[in-house]
Amino acid sequence: MIVDGKAIAESIYTELKPKFEALGRKPRLGILVVGGHAVIESFVGIKTRSAEALGIEMVRVNVSDKSDMGKIEQAAQRLVDTTDAVVIQLPLPPGIDVNQILAAVPREKDVDALNPNVPEEERLVHAPVALAVVEILRRNNVEIAGARTVVVGQGRLVGKPAMWLLKSLGANVSVFSLDEGSIDDLKDADIVILGAGNPGFIKPEHIKEGVALIDAGTSELNKKIQGDADPACAEVASVFTPVPGGVGPVAVAMIFRNLLELIQ
């Protein structure tokens, strides 16, 4: 089963739109963009178009990548003060203290669940990518509780939040990184979540027949966005998310589901 993330996202938007309309006001979602390049503009564009379709006002603030930390924090605070929730668009340019900027967004407006000072169990919403992983698994009737699950990578956007959420749902989760462990650990997994950002390094021989393979690893290779899994893995997996078009669209939809939850 090759997952159509765009179709899942559209079904989520269909569910969300009347709920936003029932609020009786137009929600405001702030987004802070520091510097910028083509990939960032692509991500921001997807979020902006989705917001418009849902009747949400996207308030964008641009800050030069040559700005000092004080100016960036002030821009983040301005969005916190004037919108219902705030997205700090990642990645931030080199030299920026990412944790310091993310910490400027309080948990009641942290639609991406990225404030490093808020423990996972105290967040009001979960990270959009982790929610997207669970949504895809559930829609494909993959049992999470008790499943042998390997998360590849320990990053703030995919690995750490996915590990925490899947554990909280009863999965038996272990973490594999390129620096530790053996790739053979993947062969016994019922569910594999990829978030390493290493294009195509997971091959069909690394996974077992029938695994649910959720590829949330994205990186640019030869000017194309690619996932961590070789596309040939789709022939072995029972559930497979392509990159692009798999986890990404669902994760964006989860930002807006989080927004609704924060403002209701």
Secondary structure, 3 states (H helix, E strand, C coil): CECCHHHHHHHHHHHHHHHHHCCCCCCEEEEEEECCCHHHHHHHHHHHHHHHHCCCEEEEEEECCCCCHHHHHHHHHHHHHHCCEEEECCCCCCCCCHHHHHCCCCHHHECCCCCCCCCHHHCCCCCHHHHHHHHHHHHCCCCCCCCEEEEECCCCCCHHHHHHHHHHCCCEEEEECCCCCCHHHHHHCCEEEECCCCCCCECHHHCCCCCEEEECCCEEECCEEECCECHHHHHCCCEECCCCCCHHHHHHHHHHHHHHHHHC
